[in-house]
Amino acid sequence: MTDNTLQPKDKLVADLKVVVADAEELLAATAQSTGEKVAELRERLQENLRNARYRLADAEAALRERTREVAKATDHYVHEHPWKAIGVAAGVGLLVGLLIGRR
């Protein structure tokens, strides 16, 4: 897993946190609203938010664990094949430098 594949997941987690925070704010703002239908909707929303928080925490933990695994695998590979790693890093650096230089 590369850094590029982690970024969308990190963004998704951050976006979900914003949605949960906004929903909690909406619940707080409508606390004074009355009516059976509003109370039922608020209760359902609170339950869904609780579930979303748990799933979000699980997703974050899984993402952290997968990141650790990838880091360990990369570290192991670099220690086993240091010259290959240096060559790949130099090649990537050269390509990035060429692409930046063309602008």
C-alpha positions as CSV (number, residue, x, y, z in Angstrom):
1,M,0.0,0.0,0.0
2,T,1.5,3.3,-1.0
3,D,1.0,6.7,0.5
4,N,-1.4,7.6,-2.3
5,T,-3.8,4.9,-1.3
6,L,-3.7,6.0,2.3
7,Q,-4.6,9.6,1.6
8,P,-8.2,8.9,0.3
9,K,-8.9,6.7,3.4
10,D,-7.5,9.4,5.7
11,K,-9.7,11.9,4.0
12,L,-12.7,9.7,4.2
13,V,-12.2,9.3,8.0
14,A,-11.8,13.0,8.4
15,D,-14.9,13.7,6.3
16,L,-16.9,11.2,8.4
17,K,-15.8,12.9,11.6
18,V,-17.1,16.2,10.2
19,V,-20.4,14.6,9.3
20,V,-20.8,13.1,12.8
21,A,-19.9,16.4,14.4
22,D,-22.4,18.3,12.3
23,A,-25.1,15.7,13.1
24,E,-24.4,16.1,16.8
25,E,-24.6,19.9,16.5
26,L,-28.0,19.5,14.7
27,L,-29.2,17.3,17.5
28,A,-28.2,19.9,20.0
29,A,-29.9,22.6,18.0
30,T,-33.2,20.7,17.8
31,A,-33.2,19.7,21.4
32,Q,-36.1,22.1,22.2
33,S,-38.2,20.9,19.3
34,T,-41.3,18.9,20.4
35,G,-43.5,16.4,18.8
36,E,-43.6,12.6,18.6
37,K,-42.2,12.5,15.0
38,V,-39.2,14.8,15.9
39,A,-38.5,12.8,19.1
40,E,-38.5,9.5,17.1
41,L,-36.2,11.0,14.4
42,R,-33.8,12.4,17.1
43,E,-33.7,8.9,18.7
44,R,-32.9,7.2,15.4
45,L,-30.3,9.8,14.6
46,Q,-28.6,9.4,17.9
47,E,-28.5,5.6,17.5
48,N,-27.1,5.9,14.0
49,L,-24.5,8.4,15.2
50,R,-23.4,6.0,18.0
51,N,-23.0,3.2,15.4
52,A,-21.1,5.5,13.1
53,R,-18.7,6.5,15.8
54,Y,-18.0,2.9,16.6
55,R,-17.5,2.0,13.0
56,L,-15.3,5.0,12.5
57,A,-13.1,4.1,15.4
58,D,-12.8,0.5,14.0
59,A,-11.9,1.9,10.6
60,E,-9.2,4.2,12.1
61,A,-7.8,1.3,14.1
62,A,-7.7,-1.0,11.0
63,L,-6.1,1.8,8.9
64,R,-3.4,2.4,11.6
65,E,-2.7,-1.4,11.8
66,R,-2.4,-1.7,8.0
67,T,-0.1,1.3,7.9
68,R,2.1,-0.3,10.6
69,E,2.2,-3.5,8.6
70,V,3.2,-1.7,5.4
71,A,5.9,0.2,7.2
72,K,7.3,-3.0,8.7
73,A,7.3,-4.7,5.3
74,T,9.0,-1.8,3.7
75,D,11.6,-1.6,6.5
76,H,12.3,-5.3,6.1
77,Y,12.6,-5.1,2.4
78,V,15.0,-2.1,2.6
79,H,17.1,-3.9,5.1
80,E,17.2,-7.1,2.9
81,H,17.8,-5.2,-0.4
82,P,19.5,-1.9,0.4
83,W,21.0,-1.3,-3.0
84,K,17.7,-2.0,-4.8
85,A,15.9,0.4,-2.5
86,I,18.6,3.1,-3.1
87,G,18.3,2.6,-6.9
88,V,14.5,2.8,-6.8
89,A,14.6,5.9,-4.7
90,A,17.1,7.5,-7.0
91,G,15.0,6.6,-10.1
92,V,11.8,8.0,-8.5
93,G,13.7,11.2,-7.5
94,L,15.1,11.6,-11.0
95,L,11.6,11.2,-12.5
96,V,10.1,13.7,-10.1
97,G,12.9,16.1,-10.8
98,L,12.3,15.8,-14.5
99,L,8.6,16.4,-14.2
100,I,9.1,19.4,-11.9
101,G,11.7,20.8,-14.3
102,R,9.4,20.6,-17.2
103,R,6.9,23.1,-15.7
